[in-house]
Amino acid sequence: MINFIKWLFNLFKPMEHPIDNATGQPIIPIRTPEAPVVSTLPTKLELWCKAAIMMEGANPANHNPGNIRFAPNTWMEKIAIGQNHGFCIFPTYAVGYNVLRQIFINAATGKSKIYHPNDTLYQFYAKYAPNSDGNDSKHYAEVVASVIGVSPNTMIKTLV
C-alpha cells in the first residue's frame, strides 16, 4: 500500500527540467503536434481514368489518353486543337487527361447527354467503347472494374 501511495504521489510531482546555463531558466521542451496522415491512395476516379488509359492505348502524339472522339459543337471542340482520324488532338497530355476525367465526372453526376449516373460500367462502356467500333465493351468494363476494385455492375455514380 505504501508503494502505491509513493507511486501516486510521484504522478503529481512537478517535472524537473534541465536549467539553461545562460539564462538560468528551466528548459521546457516544446511538443509539436504530429503532422496529419494524408492518404496517398488513388481515388476511384483516378483508377477509372488509369484503367481507361491502359485499355485505350492511344496515339501519344494526339495527347488524348482516352481516345476521345472529336465531336463538333461540344465543349471538347473548343479545347481540341485538331483531330486525327476522328479523334481529338489536345495541346498537352495534361489537357487530354483532364478532358477524360471531366467526361467521367459529367457521366457520373448527370451532366452528360450520353451517359447516366445509374449506368453500370457495362452500360457505360457499351457507349464509350462500343462493339461496333471493334471493341469488346464487356471485356473493357471488366478490366476497368478489376483495376478500380469494383464489380462491372457498379453504377458509375459511385466512382466519383
Secondary structure as the mmCIF struct_conf table of DSSP 4:
data_model
#
loop_
_struct_conf.conf_type_id
_struct_conf.id
_struct_conf.beg_label_comp_id
_struct_conf.beg_label_asym_id
_struct_conf.beg_label_seq_id
_struct_conf.end_label_comp_id
_struct_conf.end_label_asym_id
_struct_conf.end_label_seq_id
HELX_RH_AL_P HELX_RH_AL_P1 ILE A 2 LEU A 11
TURN_TY1_P TURN_TY1_P1 PHE A 12 PHE A 12
BEND BEND1 LYS A 13 LYS A 13
HELX_LH_PP_P HELX_LH_PP_P1 PRO A 14 GLU A 16
HELX_LH_PP_P HELX_LH_PP_P2 PRO A 18 PRO A 18
STRN STRN1 ILE A 19 ILE A 19
HELX_LH_PP_P HELX_LH_PP_P3 ASP A 20 ASP A 20
TURN_TY1_P TURN_TY1_P2 ASN A 21 THR A 23
STRN STRN2 PRO A 26 PRO A 26
HELX_LH_PP_P HELX_LH_PP_P4 PRO A 29 VAL A 37
HELX_LH_PP_P HELX_LH_PP_P5 LEU A 41 THR A 43
HELX_RH_AL_P HELX_RH_AL_P2 LYS A 44 GLU A 56
HELX_RH_3T_P HELX_RH_3T_P1 PRO A 60 ASN A 62
TURN_TY1_P TURN_TY1_P3 HIS A 63 HIS A 63
TURN_TY1_P TURN_TY1_P4 PRO A 65 GLY A 66
HELX_LH_PP_P HELX_LH_PP_P6 ILE A 68 ILE A 68
STRN STRN3 ARG A 69 ARG A 69
HELX_LH_PP_P HELX_LH_PP_P7 PHE A 70 PHE A 70
TURN_TY1_P TURN_TY1_P5 PRO A 72 ASN A 73
BEND BEND2 THR A 74 THR A 74
HELX_RH_AL_P HELX_RH_AL_P3 TRP A 75 ILE A 79
BEND BEND3 ILE A 81 ILE A 81
STRN STRN4 GLY A 82 ASN A 84
TURN_TY1_P TURN_TY1_P6 HIS A 85 GLY A 86
STRN STRN5 PHE A 87 ILE A 89
BEND BEND4 PRO A 91 THR A 92
HELX_RH_AL_P HELX_RH_AL_P4 TYR A 93 ALA A 108
TURN_TY1_P TURN_TY1_P7 THR A 109 GLY A 110
BEND BEND5 LYS A 113 ILE A 114
TURN_TY1_P TURN_TY1_P8 PRO A 117 ASN A 118
STRN STRN6 THR A 120 THR A 120
HELX_RH_AL_P HELX_RH_AL_P5 LEU A 121 TYR A 128
BEND BEND6 ALA A 129 ALA A 129
HELX_RH_3T_P HELX_RH_3T_P2 ASN A 131 ASP A 133
TURN_TY1_P TURN_TY1_P9 GLY A 134 GLY A 134
HELX_RH_AL_P HELX_RH_AL_P6 SER A 137 ILE A 148
TURN_TY1_P TURN_TY1_P10 GLY A 149 GLY A 149
BEND BEND7 VAL A 150 VAL A 150
TURN_TY1_P TURN_TY1_P11 PRO A 152 ASN A 153
BEND BEND8 THR A 154 THR A 154
STRN STRN7 MET A 155 MET A 155
HELX_RH_3T_P HELX_RH_3T_P3 ILE A 156 LEU A 159
#
